């Protein structure tokens, strides 16, 4: 009974906060296998939405992007969803500038 009340309370909060229809959070959670869409390592708990549409902590529902873990949601928030910054981070990891600048050899374990 307690679990049902907690589940119903969560549903009401998600509907009110993120503009999702009843059952939508569960659909996303199941479709994502219960995992964060980005890292796929941790449990998806945070509803991520596009802050260019709804800038606060609430959403209209149309700008919900998916479910993320707290860490991945925080990373997107910290970089203000700046795709160009995130792409630069990927490039940095794939081709570290120190390798070129300092003429470092490839790593022994084949990484990078």
MODELLER restraints for C-alpha pairs under 7 A, 6 or more apart:
rsr = mdl.restraints
at = mdl.atoms
rsr.add(forms.Gaussian(group=physical.xy_distance, feature=features.Distance(at['CA:11:A'], at['CA:22:A']), mean=6.65, stdev=0.5))
rsr.add(forms.Gaussian(group=physical.xy_distance, feature=features.Distance(at['CA:14:A'], at['CA:20:A']), mean=6.69, stdev=0.5))
rsr.add(forms.Gaussian(group=physical.xy_distance, feature=features.Distance(at['CA:15:A'], at['CA:21:A']), mean=5.96, stdev=0.5))
rsr.add(forms.Gaussian(group=physical.xy_distance, feature=features.Distance(at['CA:15:A'], at['CA:22:A']), mean=6.32, stdev=0.5))
rsr.add(forms.Gaussian(group=physical.xy_distance, feature=features.Distance(at['CA:17:A'], at['CA:58:A']), mean=4.88, stdev=0.5))
rsr.add(forms.Gaussian(group=physical.xy_distance, feature=features.Distance(at['CA:17:A'], at['CA:59:A']), mean=6.33, stdev=0.5))
rsr.add(forms.Gaussian(group=physical.xy_distance, feature=features.Distance(at['CA:18:A'], at['CA:58:A']), mean=5.35, stdev=0.5))
rsr.add(forms.Gaussian(group=physical.xy_distance, feature=features.Distance(at['CA:18:A'], at['CA:59:A']), mean=4.37, stdev=0.5))
rsr.add(forms.Gaussian(group=physical.xy_distance, feature=features.Distance(at['CA:18:A'], at['CA:60:A']), mean=6.15, stdev=0.5))
rsr.add(forms.Gaussian(group=physical.xy_distance, feature=features.Distance(at['CA:18:A'], at['CA:61:A']), mean=5.41, stdev=0.5))
rsr.add(forms.Gaussian(group=physical.xy_distance, feature=features.Distance(at['CA:19:A'], at['CA:59:A']), mean=5.79, stdev=0.5))
rsr.add(forms.Gaussian(group=physical.xy_distance, feature=features.Distance(at['CA:19:A'], at['CA:60:A']), mean=4.93, stdev=0.5))
rsr.add(forms.Gaussian(group=physical.xy_distance, feature=features.Distance(at['CA:19:A'], at['CA:61:A']), mean=4.03, stdev=0.5))
rsr.add(forms.Gaussian(group=physical.xy_distance, feature=features.Distance(at['CA:20:A'], at['CA:61:A']), mean=5.13, stdev=0.5))
rsr.add(forms.Gaussian(group=physical.xy_distance, feature=features.Distance(at['CA:28:A'], at['CA:66:A']), mean=6.74, stdev=0.5))
rsr.add(forms.Gaussian(group=physical.xy_distance, feature=features.Distance(at['CA:28:A'], at['CA:67:A']), mean=6.96, stdev=0.5))
rsr.add(forms.Gaussian(group=physical.xy_distance, feature=features.Distance(at['CA:34:A'], at['CA:43:A']), mean=5.79, stdev=0.5))
rsr.add(forms.Gaussian(group=physical.xy_distance, feature=features.Distance(at['CA:34:A'], at['CA:44:A']), mean=5.75, stdev=0.5))
rsr.add(forms.Gaussian(group=physical.xy_distance, feature=features.Distance(at['CA:35:A'], at['CA:41:A']), mean=6.37, stdev=0.5))
rsr.add(forms.Gaussian(group=physical.xy_distance, feature=features.Distance(at['CA:35:A'], at['CA:42:A']), mean=5.59, stdev=0.5))
rsr.add(forms.Gaussian(group=physical.xy_distance, feature=features.Distance(at['CA:35:A'], at['CA:43:A']), mean=4.54, stdev=0.5))
rsr.add(forms.Gaussian(group=physical.xy_distance, feature=features.Distance(at['CA:35:A'], at['CA:44:A']), mean=4.76, stdev=0.5))
rsr.add(forms.Gaussian(group=physical.xy_distance, feature=features.Distance(at['CA:36:A'], at['CA:42:A']), mean=5.78, stdev=0.5))
rsr.add(forms.Gaussian(group=physical.xy_distance, feature=features.Distance(at['CA:36:A'], at['CA:43:A']), mean=5.78, stdev=0.5))
rsr.add(forms.Gaussian(group=physical.xy_distance, feature=features.Distance(at['CA:36:A'], at['CA:44:A']), mean=4.37, stdev=0.5))
rsr.add(forms.Gaussian(group=physical.xy_distance, feature=features.Distance(at['CA:36:A'], at['CA:67:A']), mean=5.98, stdev=0.5))
rsr.add(forms.Gaussian(group=physical.xy_distance, feature=features.Distance(at['CA:36:A'], at['CA:68:A']), mean=4.22, stdev=0.5))
rsr.add(forms.Gaussian(group=physical.xy_distance, feature=features.Distance(at['CA:36:A'], at['CA:69:A']), mean=5.13, stdev=0.5))
rsr.add(forms.Gaussian(group=physical.xy_distance, feature=features.Distance(at['CA:37:A'], at['CA:67:A']), mean=6.39, stdev=0.5))
rsr.add(forms.Gaussian(group=physical.xy_distance, feature=features.Distance(at['CA:37:A'], at['CA:68:A']), mean=5.77, stdev=0.5))
rsr.add(forms.Gaussian(group=physical.xy_distance, feature=features.Distance(at['CA:38:A'], at['CA:68:A']), mean=6.85, stdev=0.5))
rsr.add(forms.Gaussian(group=physical.xy_distance, feature=features.Distance(at['CA:38:A'], at['CA:72:A']), mean=6.80, stdev=0.5))
rsr.add(forms.Gaussian(group=physical.xy_distance, feature=features.Distance(at['CA:42:A'], at['CA:69:A']), mean=5.95, stdev=0.5))
rsr.add(forms.Gaussian(group=physical.xy_distance, feature=features.Distance(at['CA:43:A'], at['CA:69:A']), mean=5.92, stdev=0.5))
rsr.add(forms.Gaussian(group=physical.xy_distance, feature=features.Distance(at['CA:44:A'], at['CA:67:A']), mean=5.34, stdev=0.5))
rsr.add(forms.Gaussian(group=physical.xy_distance, feature=features.Distance(at['CA:44:A'], at['CA:68:A']), mean=4.71, stdev=0.5))
rsr.add(forms.Gaussian(group=physical.xy_distance, feature=features.Distance(at['CA:44:A'], at['CA:69:A']), mean=4.66, stdev=0.5))
rsr.add(forms.Gaussian(group=physical.xy_distance, feature=features.Distance(at['CA:45:A'], at['CA:67:A']), mean=6.38, stdev=0.5))
rsr.add(forms.Gaussian(group=physical.xy_distance, feature=features.Distance(at['CA:45:A'], at['CA:68:A']), mean=6.09, stdev=0.5))
rsr.add(forms.Gaussian(group=physical.xy_distance, feature=features.Distance(at['CA:45:A'], at['CA:69:A']), mean=5.51, stdev=0.5))
rsr.add(forms.Gaussian(group=physical.xy_distance, feature=features.Distance(at['CA:45:A'], at['CA:70:A']), mean=6.95, stdev=0.5))
rsr.add(forms.Gaussian(group=physical.xy_distance, feature=features.Distance(at['CA:46:A'], at['CA:67:A']), mean=5.45, stdev=0.5))
rsr.add(forms.Gaussian(group=physical.xy_distance, feature=features.Distance(at['CA:46:A'], at['CA:68:A']), mean=5.12, stdev=0.5))
rsr.add(forms.Gaussian(group=physical.xy_distance, feature=features.Distance(at['CA:46:A'], at['CA:69:A']), mean=5.82, stdev=0.5))
rsr.add(forms.Gaussian(group=physical.xy_distance, feature=features.Distance(at['CA:46:A'], at['CA:70:A']), mean=6.12, stdev=0.5))
rsr.add(forms.Gaussian(group=physical.xy_distance, feature=features.Distance(at['CA:46:A'], at['CA:73:A']), mean=6.93, stdev=0.5))
rsr.add(forms.Gaussian(group=physical.xy_distance, feature=features.Distance(at['CA:47:A'], at['CA:66:A']), mean=6.05, stdev=0.5))
rsr.add(forms.Gaussian(group=physical.xy_distance, feature=features.Distance(at['CA:47:A'], at['CA:67:A']), mean=4.74, stdev=0.5))
rsr.add(forms.Gaussian(group=physical.xy_distance, feature=features.Distance(at['CA:47:A'], at['CA:68:A']), mean=6.47, stdev=0.5))
rsr.add(forms.Gaussian(group=physical.xy_distance, feature=features.Distance(at['CA:48:A'], at['CA:64:A']), mean=5.88, stdev=0.5))
rsr.add(forms.Gaussian(group=physical.xy_distance, feature=features.Distance(at['CA:48:A'], at['CA:65:A']), mean=5.59, stdev=0.5))
rsr.add(forms.Gaussian(group=physical.xy_distance, feature=features.Distance(at['CA:48:A'], at['CA:66:A']), mean=5.51, stdev=0.5))
rsr.add(forms.Gaussian(group=physical.xy_distance, feature=features.Distance(at['CA:48:A'], at['CA:67:A']), mean=5.77, stdev=0.5))
rsr.add(forms.Gaussian(group=physical.xy_distance, feature=features.Distance(at['CA:48:A'], at['CA:68:A']), mean=6.53, stdev=0.5))
rsr.add(forms.Gaussian(group=physical.xy_distance, feature=features.Distance(at['CA:48:A'], at['CA:73:A']), mean=6.67, stdev=0.5))
rsr.add(forms.Gaussian(group=physical.xy_distance, feature=features.Distance(at['CA:49:A'], at['CA:59:A']), mean=6.75, stdev=0.5))
rsr.add(forms.Gaussian(group=physical.xy_distance, feature=features.Distance(at['CA:49:A'], at['CA:63:A']), mean=5.29, stdev=0.5))
rsr.add(forms.Gaussian(group=physical.xy_distance, feature=features.Distance(at['CA:49:A'], at['CA:64:A']), mean=4.07, stdev=0.5))
rsr.add(forms.Gaussian(group=physical.xy_distance, feature=features.Distance(at['CA:49:A'], at['CA:65:A']), mean=5.18, stdev=0.5))
rsr.add(forms.Gaussian(group=physical.xy_distance, feature=features.Distance(at['CA:50:A'], at['CA:63:A']), mean=5.28, stdev=0.5))
rsr.add(forms.Gaussian(group=physical.xy_distance, feature=features.Distance(at['CA:50:A'], at['CA:64:A']), mean=6.46, stdev=0.5))
rsr.add(forms.Gaussian(group=physical.xy_distance, feature=features.Distance(at['CA:50:A'], at['CA:65:A']), mean=6.87, stdev=0.5))
rsr.add(forms.Gaussian(group=physical.xy_distance, feature=features.Distance(at['CA:53:A'], at['CA:63:A']), mean=6.48, stdev=0.5))
rsr.add(forms.Gaussian(group=physical.xy_distance, feature=features.Distance(at['CA:54:A'], at['CA:60:A']), mean=6.86, stdev=0.5))
rsr.add(forms.Gaussian(group=physical.xy_distance, feature=features.Distance(at['CA:94:A'], at['CA:112:A']), mean=6.00, stdev=0.5))
rsr.add(forms.Gaussian(group=physical.xy_distance, feature=features.Distance(at['CA:106:A'], at['CA:112:A']), mean=6.99, stdev=0.5))
